[in-house]
Amino acid sequence: MTEKELIELYLLRKSQRDLPDEDSLQELWEQTPSDSDAEMPRARELYSKARETERAMHGYVPFRSFIPWVLAAACVLLAVVAMYVFRPEPVTRLVSSSVSKGYFTLPDGSSVWLNRGSSLTFKGNLDGRIRSVSLDGEAFFDVNHDSDRPFIVHGKDMDITVTGTRFTVTSYPELSGAVYLEEGSVTVKGEAFPETLLAPGQGLVFDDNTLSWKKVPILAKDHTCWTQERLVFTNTPLIDIFTSLEHWFHISLDCSDKAFLERTRISMTVRQETPDNVLESIALLTGISYSREEGNRFIVRI
């Protein structure tokens, strides 16, 4: 087989898809009789040159040459996807100090007041299908309305779900969990009580000592007034008032008679008074006595 015939045979094979594959064609060519076995090395050389010439003309590279690169690209792509999917979302924690309140605007446009010594935690930018936050302490929420993306507050004893509304949540470790609704509607759900819908002017209080809960009528302003530098109590148990005063003044109030504090209810407003002024007023209303110990610790006696 001459050099010209060999090249023509190879190019013909490349132009017709129904011809045998390259390996079969090479095997057929090798079996073709030649005038002399001495011509075989020369023929192989010509065959190789023909392949190189065709590749240079058409930029052809066998697919198997791409396999390592394809695998490498796939590994890089997989690593990028895995990093995106499994990358932990950044966590934001908003905190108010023990002596002052804090006002914050959340990434979704909602706003929140944090009472003294309270914190709010959430992941990402609240741009997912569910806007979820966790509260430790007390907060007043004004939630930006979005019916397609509910806003959920996770408290100590309950989860509160809304789409847009104004409400207060109390979630101190030592205080009964509570929700007080000013406007809109909220759904409250806890492990110890069924899902409950609240309307404006209603509240839900959960006692984690007795695992009991109740829906109560409220005056919304009584539970949002702390955002305006005052506390308002309307027929409130003394034990809850003491807890609020501890956070308000950053003091400790110790009383051994818890039963008395739970059954005694009073109404009062606290503005710019000192702790001593407030306790003197409570003493006049209830008959208690108190003494101030070292630091900010008060002992209450019945």
LUMVEXPA-794224 format. One record per residue (C-alpha): x negated, y, z negated; residue number from 1; residue in one letter. Coordinates in Angstrom, 2 decimals, m for minus. Layout:
<gudos>
{east:X; north:Y; up:Z; k:NUM; r:a}
...
</gudos>
This chain:
<gudos>
{east:0.00; north:0.00; up:0.00; k:1; r:m}
{east:m1.48; north:3.33; up:1.05; k:2; r:t}
{east:m1.68; north:6.47; up:m1.10; k:3; r:e}
{east:1.06; north:8.14; up:0.94; k:4; r:k}
{east:3.38; north:5.12; up:0.66; k:5; r:e}
{east:2.87; north:4.93; up:m3.09; k:6; r:l}
{east:3.72; north:8.59; up:m3.66; k:7; r:i}
{east:6.79; north:8.37; up:m1.41; k:8; r:e}
{east:7.98; north:5.32; up:m3.29; k:9; r:l}
{east:7.67; north:7.06; up:m6.65; k:10; r:y}
{east:9.43; north:10.27; up:m5.52; k:11; r:l}
{east:12.21; north:8.25; up:m3.92; k:12; r:l}
{east:12.77; north:6.49; up:m7.20; k:13; r:r}
{east:13.04; north:9.85; up:m9.01; k:14; r:k}
{east:15.64; north:11.16; up:m6.55; k:15; r:s}
{east:18.04; north:8.23; up:m6.86; k:16; r:q}
{east:19.58; north:7.46; up:m10.24; k:17; r:r}
{east:20.75; north:4.01; up:m9.24; k:18; r:d}
{east:17.21; north:2.74; up:m8.65; k:19; r:l}
{east:15.56; north:0.53; up:m11.28; k:20; r:p}
{east:14.05; north:2.27; up:m14.25; k:21; r:d}
{east:10.41; north:3.26; up:m14.27; k:22; r:e}
{east:9.13; north:0.13; up:m15.98; k:23; r:d}
{east:11.00; north:m2.18; up:m13.58; k:24; r:s}
{east:9.76; north:m0.24; up:m10.56; k:25; r:l}
{east:6.21; north:m0.42; up:m11.81; k:26; r:q}
{east:6.52; north:m4.18; up:m12.33; k:27; r:e}
{east:7.91; north:m4.62; up:m8.79; k:28; r:l}
{east:5.11; north:m2.56; up:m7.34; k:29; r:w}
{east:2.47; north:m4.55; up:m9.20; k:30; r:e}
{east:3.87; north:m7.79; up:m7.75; k:31; r:q}
{east:3.62; north:m6.49; up:m4.18; k:32; r:t}
{east:0.79; north:m8.33; up:m2.30; k:33; r:p}
{east:m2.20; north:m6.22; up:m1.29; k:34; r:s}
{east:m4.98; north:m6.80; up:1.15; k:35; r:d}
{east:m7.43; north:m7.20; up:m1.65; k:36; r:s}
{east:m7.41; north:m7.36; up:m5.43; k:37; r:d}
{east:m10.11; north:m4.77; up:m5.32; k:38; r:a}
{east:m7.49; north:m2.20; up:m4.27; k:39; r:e}
{east:m5.55; north:m2.53; up:m7.55; k:40; r:m}
{east:m7.62; north:m0.12; up:m9.68; k:41; r:p}
{east:m7.40; north:2.47; up:m6.92; k:42; r:r}
{east:m3.64; north:1.93; up:m6.61; k:43; r:a}
{east:m3.12; north:2.35; up:m10.35; k:44; r:r}
{east:m5.07; north:5.60; up:m10.24; k:45; r:e}
{east:m2.91; north:6.87; up:m7.39; k:46; r:l}
{east:0.27; north:5.89; up:m9.27; k:47; r:y}
{east:m0.83; north:7.85; up:m12.31; k:48; r:s}
{east:m1.66; north:10.89; up:m10.20; k:49; r:k}
{east:1.75; north:10.73; up:m8.56; k:50; r:a}
{east:3.47; north:10.79; up:m11.97; k:51; r:r}
{east:1.37; north:13.72; up:m13.14; k:52; r:e}
{east:2.10; north:15.65; up:m9.95; k:53; r:t}
{east:5.84; north:15.16; up:m10.30; k:54; r:e}
{east:5.81; north:16.20; up:m13.95; k:55; r:r}
{east:3.93; north:19.39; up:m13.10; k:56; r:a}
{east:6.46; north:20.21; up:m10.38; k:57; r:m}
{east:9.59; north:19.61; up:m12.43; k:58; r:h}
{east:8.46; north:20.12; up:m15.99; k:59; r:g}
{east:9.47; north:16.54; up:m16.80; k:60; r:y}
{east:8.52; north:15.10; up:m20.14; k:61; r:v}
{east:9.74; north:11.61; up:m21.12; k:62; r:p}
{east:12.47; north:11.71; up:m23.81; k:63; r:f}
{east:10.44; north:9.54; up:m26.14; k:64; r:r}
{east:7.90; north:12.38; up:m26.30; k:65; r:s}
{east:10.61; north:14.57; up:m27.85; k:66; r:f}
{east:11.63; north:12.07; up:m30.52; k:67; r:i}
{east:9.14; north:13.24; up:m33.22; k:68; r:p}
{east:10.18; north:16.86; up:m32.61; k:69; r:w}
{east:13.87; north:16.01; up:m32.71; k:70; r:v}
{east:13.41; north:14.15; up:m35.98; k:71; r:l}
{east:11.42; north:17.04; up:m37.45; k:72; r:a}
{east:14.08; north:19.56; up:m36.40; k:73; r:a}
{east:16.81; north:17.36; up:m37.85; k:74; r:a}
{east:14.96; north:17.12; up:m41.16; k:75; r:c}
{east:14.55; north:20.90; up:m41.31; k:76; r:v}
{east:18.23; north:21.44; up:m40.48; k:77; r:l}
{east:19.27; north:18.90; up:m43.11; k:78; r:l}
{east:17.08; north:20.60; up:m45.69; k:79; r:a}
{east:18.59; north:24.01; up:m44.88; k:80; r:v}
{east:22.14; north:22.66; up:m45.09; k:81; r:v}
{east:21.41; north:20.86; up:m48.35; k:82; r:a}
{east:19.86; north:24.00; up:m49.82; k:83; r:m}
{east:22.95; north:26.00; up:m48.84; k:84; r:y}
{east:25.46; north:23.42; up:m50.10; k:85; r:v}
{east:23.74; north:22.55; up:m53.36; k:86; r:f}
{east:22.29; north:25.97; up:m54.17; k:87; r:r}
{east:23.65; north:27.02; up:m57.58; k:88; r:p}
{east:25.72; north:30.19; up:m57.55; k:89; r:e}
{east:24.31; north:33.10; up:m59.56; k:90; r:p}
{east:26.00; north:33.58; up:m62.93; k:91; r:v}
{east:26.98; north:37.05; up:m64.16; k:92; r:t}
{east:27.57; north:37.73; up:m67.85; k:93; r:r}
{east:29.12; north:41.03; up:m68.94; k:94; r:l}
{east:28.61; north:41.90; up:m72.60; k:95; r:v}
{east:29.82; north:44.65; up:m74.91; k:96; r:s}
{east:27.79; north:45.47; up:m77.98; k:97; r:s}
{east:28.98; north:44.88; up:m81.52; k:98; r:s}
{east:29.54; north:48.61; up:m82.04; k:99; r:v}
{east:31.14; north:49.70; up:m78.76; k:100; r:s}
{east:33.54; north:48.61; up:m76.04; k:101; r:k}
{east:32.67; north:48.14; up:m72.39; k:102; r:g}
{east:34.50; north:48.92; up:m69.14; k:103; r:y}
{east:33.54; north:46.97; up:m66.02; k:104; r:f}
{east:34.67; north:46.69; up:m62.40; k:105; r:t}
{east:34.49; north:43.14; up:m61.08; k:106; r:l}
{east:33.32; north:42.25; up:m57.53; k:107; r:p}
{east:36.92; north:41.59; up:m56.38; k:108; r:d}
{east:38.04; north:45.08; up:m57.41; k:109; r:g}
{east:39.66; north:44.06; up:m60.70; k:110; r:s}
{east:38.73; north:45.93; up:m63.87; k:111; r:s}
{east:38.25; north:44.75; up:m67.43; k:112; r:v}
{east:37.81; north:46.31; up:m70.84; k:113; r:w}
{east:35.74; north:44.19; up:m73.23; k:114; r:l}
{east:36.32; north:44.78; up:m76.91; k:115; r:n}
{east:33.37; north:44.99; up:m79.28; k:116; r:r}
{east:31.21; north:41.88; up:m79.40; k:117; r:g}
{east:32.93; north:40.28; up:m76.39; k:118; r:s}
{east:31.55; north:38.76; up:m73.20; k:119; r:s}
{east:32.86; north:37.73; up:m69.78; k:120; r:l}
{east:31.11; north:35.18; up:m67.53; k:121; r:t}
{east:31.69; north:34.29; up:m63.88; k:122; r:f}
{east:29.87; north:32.69; up:m60.95; k:123; r:k}
{east:29.13; north:34.25; up:m57.59; k:124; r:g}
{east:31.05; north:37.30; up:m56.39; k:125; r:n}
{east:34.60; north:36.09; up:m57.08; k:126; r:l}
{east:35.07; north:35.72; up:m53.32; k:127; r:d}
{east:36.14; north:32.07; up:m53.31; k:128; r:g}
{east:39.57; north:30.54; up:m53.07; k:129; r:r}
{east:39.94; north:30.88; up:m56.86; k:130; r:i}
{east:38.65; north:33.82; up:m58.90; k:131; r:r}
{east:37.55; north:32.25; up:m62.18; k:132; r:s}
{east:36.13; north:33.94; up:m65.31; k:133; r:v}
{east:35.44; north:32.77; up:m68.87; k:134; r:s}
{east:36.11; north:34.98; up:m71.90; k:135; r:l}
{east:34.58; north:34.97; up:m75.35; k:136; r:d}
{east:36.20; north:37.66; up:m77.48; k:137; r:g}
{east:38.94; north:40.06; up:m76.43; k:138; r:e}
{east:39.58; north:41.73; up:m73.10; k:139; r:a}
{east:42.18; north:43.78; up:m71.28; k:140; r:f}
{east:42.45; north:42.88; up:m67.58; k:141; r:f}
{east:43.83; north:44.91; up:m64.69; k:142; r:d}
{east:43.67; north:42.32; up:m61.91; k:143; r:v}
{east:43.52; north:43.32; up:m58.26; k:144; r:n}
{east:46.48; north:41.65; up:m56.51; k:145; r:h}
{east:45.71; north:38.78; up:m54.12; k:146; r:d}
{east:48.47; north:36.20; up:m53.75; k:147; r:s}
{east:46.19; north:33.85; up:m51.81; k:148; r:d}
{east:43.45; north:33.80; up:m54.45; k:149; r:r}
{east:44.67; north:33.35; up:m58.02; k:150; r:p}
{east:42.69; north:34.87; up:m60.88; k:151; r:f}
{east:42.09; north:32.49; up:m63.80; k:152; r:i}
{east:40.85; north:33.43; up:m67.26; k:153; r:v}
{east:39.43; north:30.53; up:m69.26; k:154; r:h}
{east:39.77; north:31.19; up:m72.99; k:155; r:g}
{east:39.05; north:29.18; up:m76.11; k:156; r:k}
{east:42.39; north:27.34; up:m76.21; k:157; r:d}
{east:44.09; north:28.20; up:m72.94; k:158; r:m}
{east:43.79; north:29.09; up:m69.27; k:159; r:d}
{east:45.69; north:32.08; up:m67.90; k:160; r:i}
{east:46.53; north:32.19; up:m64.18; k:161; r:t}
{east:47.62; north:35.39; up:m62.40; k:162; r:v}
{east:47.59; north:36.91; up:m58.93; k:163; r:t}
{east:47.70; north:40.56; up:m59.98; k:164; r:g}
{east:48.78; north:42.05; up:m63.31; k:165; r:t}
{east:47.77; north:43.79; up:m66.55; k:166; r:r}
{east:47.36; north:41.76; up:m69.71; k:167; r:f}
{east:45.27; north:41.26; up:m72.85; k:168; r:t}
{east:43.59; north:38.00; up:m73.89; k:169; r:v}
{east:42.26; north:37.29; up:m77.37; k:170; r:t}
{east:39.78; north:34.42; up:m77.52; k:171; r:s}
{east:37.63; north:34.82; up:m80.63; k:172; r:y}
{east:36.29; north:31.57; up:m82.15; k:173; r:p}
{east:37.74; north:32.40; up:m85.57; k:174; r:e}
{east:41.04; north:33.89; up:m84.39; k:175; r:l}
{east:44.20; north:32.39; up:m82.92; k:176; r:s}
{east:44.15; north:32.48; up:m79.13; k:177; r:g}
{east:46.70; north:34.86; up:m77.63; k:178; r:a}
{east:47.91; north:36.44; up:m74.40; k:179; r:v}
{east:49.90; north:39.69; up:m74.29; k:180; r:y}
{east:51.45; north:40.75; up:m70.99; k:181; r:l}
{east:51.96; north:44.39; up:m70.05; k:182; r:e}
{east:53.15; north:44.02; up:m66.44; k:183; r:e}
{east:53.44; north:41.40; up:m63.72; k:184; r:g}
{east:53.56; north:37.75; up:m64.71; k:185; r:s}
{east:51.10; north:35.17; up:m65.98; k:186; r:v}
{east:51.12; north:31.41; up:m66.43; k:187; r:t}
{east:49.49; north:30.08; up:m69.59; k:188; r:v}
{east:48.38; north:26.46; up:m69.98; k:189; r:k}
{east:46.56; north:24.71; up:m72.82; k:190; r:g}
{east:45.72; north:21.15; up:m73.79; k:191; r:e}
{east:48.10; north:21.35; up:m76.77; k:192; r:a}
{east:51.07; north:23.06; up:m75.08; k:193; r:f}
{east:52.86; north:22.97; up:m71.72; k:194; r:p}
{east:52.52; north:25.45; up:m68.89; k:195; r:e}
{east:54.40; north:28.59; up:m69.94; k:196; r:t}
{east:55.43; north:31.59; up:m67.86; k:197; r:l}
{east:55.29; north:35.03; up:m69.51; k:198; r:l}
{east:57.21; north:38.13; up:m68.48; k:199; r:a}
{east:56.28; north:41.74; up:m69.35; k:200; r:p}
{east:56.76; north:42.43; up:m73.05; k:201; r:g}
{east:56.05; north:38.82; up:m74.00; k:202; r:q}
{east:53.08; north:37.19; up:m75.64; k:203; r:g}
{east:51.92; north:33.68; up:m76.44; k:204; r:l}
{east:50.03; north:32.90; up:m79.63; k:205; r:v}
{east:48.32; north:29.57; up:m80.26; k:206; r:f}
{east:47.20; north:28.45; up:m83.74; k:207; r:d}
{east:44.32; north:26.01; up:m83.32; k:208; r:d}
{east:44.53; north:24.99; up:m86.98; k:209; r:n}
{east:48.06; north:23.58; up:m86.70; k:210; r:t}
{east:47.98; north:23.13; up:m82.89; k:211; r:l}
{east:51.24; north:25.07; up:m82.75; k:212; r:s}
{east:52.19; north:27.77; up:m80.29; k:213; r:w}
{east:54.99; north:30.26; up:m79.85; k:214; r:k}
{east:56.22; north:32.81; up:m77.36; k:215; r:k}
{east:56.80; north:36.18; up:m79.04; k:216; r:v}
{east:58.21; north:39.58; up:m78.07; k:217; r:p}
{east:55.54; north:42.28; up:m78.18; k:218; r:i}
{east:54.90; north:45.97; up:m77.72; k:219; r:l}
{east:52.21; north:45.94; up:m75.05; k:220; r:a}
{east:50.67; north:49.19; up:m76.28; k:221; r:k}
{east:49.90; north:47.53; up:m79.61; k:222; r:d}
{east:47.49; north:45.21; up:m77.81; k:223; r:h}
{east:45.89; north:47.64; up:m75.39; k:224; r:t}
{east:45.44; north:50.63; up:m77.67; k:225; r:c}
{east:41.94; north:49.55; up:m78.66; k:226; r:w}
{east:40.83; north:50.66; up:m75.19; k:227; r:t}
{east:41.80; north:54.18; up:m76.30; k:228; r:q}
{east:39.81; north:54.21; up:m79.57; k:229; r:e}
{east:42.60; north:53.10; up:m81.86; k:230; r:r}
{east:44.14; north:49.95; up:m83.29; k:231; r:l}
{east:47.88; north:49.50; up:m83.72; k:232; r:v}
{east:49.41; north:46.68; up:m85.79; k:233; r:f}
{east:53.15; north:46.01; up:m85.81; k:234; r:t}
{east:54.33; north:43.47; up:m88.39; k:235; r:n}
{east:50.99; north:41.68; up:m87.99; k:236; r:t}
{east:49.68; north:39.00; up:m90.40; k:237; r:p}
{east:46.95; north:40.34; up:m92.65; k:238; r:l}
{east:44.59; north:37.58; up:m91.58; k:239; r:i}
{east:44.74; north:38.81; up:m87.96; k:240; r:d}
{east:44.32; north:42.41; up:m89.05; k:241; r:i}
{east:41.20; north:41.50; up:m91.02; k:242; r:f}
{east:39.70; north:39.73; up:m88.01; k:243; r:t}
{east:40.38; north:42.76; up:m85.80; k:244; r:s}
{east:38.84; north:45.08; up:m88.39; k:245; r:l}
{east:35.73; north:42.91; up:m88.60; k:246; r:e}
{east:35.17; north:43.33; up:m84.87; k:247; r:h}
{east:36.20; north:46.98; up:m84.87; k:248; r:w}
{east:33.89; north:48.05; up:m87.69; k:249; r:f}
{east:31.30; north:45.28; up:m87.42; k:250; r:h}
{east:31.86; north:44.22; up:m91.03; k:251; r:i}
{east:32.59; north:41.02; up:m92.95; k:252; r:s}
{east:35.82; north:40.65; up:m94.97; k:253; r:l}
{east:35.86; north:37.68; up:m97.36; k:254; r:d}
{east:39.04; north:36.51; up:m99.07; k:255; r:c}
{east:39.56; north:33.09; up:m100.68; k:256; r:s}
{east:43.37; north:33.22; up:m100.55; k:257; r:d}
{east:44.01; north:32.47; up:m96.87; k:258; r:k}
{east:47.66; north:31.59; up:m97.51; k:259; r:a}
{east:48.32; north:35.11; up:m98.82; k:260; r:f}
{east:46.68; north:36.65; up:m95.75; k:261; r:l}
{east:48.76; north:34.48; up:m93.40; k:262; r:e}
{east:52.15; north:35.25; up:m94.95; k:263; r:r}
{east:51.60; north:38.97; up:m95.63; k:264; r:t}
{east:52.50; north:41.23; up:m92.70; k:265; r:r}
{east:52.08; north:44.98; up:m92.39; k:266; r:i}
{east:52.24; north:47.73; up:m89.76; k:267; r:s}
{east:49.54; north:50.38; up:m89.47; k:268; r:m}
{east:47.41; north:52.38; up:m87.04; k:269; r:t}
{east:43.63; north:52.78; up:m87.24; k:270; r:v}
{east:41.94; north:55.68; up:m85.49; k:271; r:r}
{east:38.78; north:57.32; up:m86.78; k:272; r:q}
{east:38.98; north:56.10; up:m90.38; k:273; r:e}
{east:36.09; north:54.40; up:m92.15; k:274; r:t}
{east:36.35; north:50.78; up:m93.36; k:275; r:p}
{east:36.86; north:52.02; up:m96.93; k:276; r:d}
{east:39.70; north:54.32; up:m95.82; k:277; r:n}
{east:41.47; north:51.45; up:m94.05; k:278; r:v}
{east:41.05; north:48.98; up:m96.94; k:279; r:l}
{east:42.36; north:51.58; up:m99.39; k:280; r:e}
{east:45.50; north:51.94; up:m97.25; k:281; r:s}
{east:45.92; north:48.14; up:m97.12; k:282; r:i}
{east:45.47; north:47.96; up:m100.88; k:283; r:a}
{east:48.30; north:50.46; up:m101.39; k:284; r:l}
{east:50.60; north:48.45; up:m99.09; k:285; r:l}
{east:49.82; north:44.95; up:m100.38; k:286; r:t}
{east:48.36; north:45.28; up:m103.87; k:287; r:g}
{east:44.97; north:43.76; up:m103.03; k:288; r:i}
{east:41.69; north:45.01; up:m104.43; k:289; r:s}
{east:38.26; north:44.98; up:m102.82; k:290; r:y}
{east:34.62; north:45.70; up:m103.50; k:291; r:s}
{east:31.76; north:46.48; up:m101.18; k:292; r:r}
{east:28.73; north:44.25; up:m101.47; k:293; r:e}
{east:25.28; north:44.59; up:m99.97; k:294; r:e}
{east:25.32; north:45.70; up:m96.35; k:295; r:g}
{east:28.67; north:45.57; up:m94.56; k:296; r:n}
{east:30.21; north:42.74; up:m96.59; k:297; r:r}
{east:33.50; north:43.31; up:m98.42; k:298; r:f}
{east:35.09; north:40.99; up:m101.00; k:299; r:i}
{east:38.90; north:41.06; up:m101.03; k:300; r:v}
{east:40.75; north:39.88; up:m104.14; k:301; r:r}
{east:44.43; north:39.15; up:m104.49; k:302; r:i}
</gudos>
